[in-house]
């Protein structure tokens, strides 16, 4: 399912955000993403192109933010979904609309306490032979350019993926 998910600030929430954070018009993330637009009309917080069968975000879902110095660490941020609206086009993709559905999530600004730590870690598998489409020479060239620790992780991932291919799947 190919979806467009828009996170929009509910009415008055951008002003609330600017007051709470001391951010002037033109200094915050939403203004940077919409350069040249009229500040009063800017309320889009994020936009995701989503190709998954997972359900759309529901009330209580929070957007996440990453640590600038450590892209693998993240936490929930101050924007929380309070309601969602989902629309499906009359002529579904790929013949008509580009997306199977468009979901609009309206958010309010509910800041987290400053004590909240960056405890969530993104789980990313290191590149493996599969990442190179099975091209062993390209994989080995990349592997030789990496640190010893990355090489060990990549080889272990490649071996793990091979064991997964050999296991029978349940029907």
Order of alpha helices (4+ residues) and beta strands (2+ residues): beta-alpha-alpha-beta-beta-beta-beta-beta-alpha-alpha
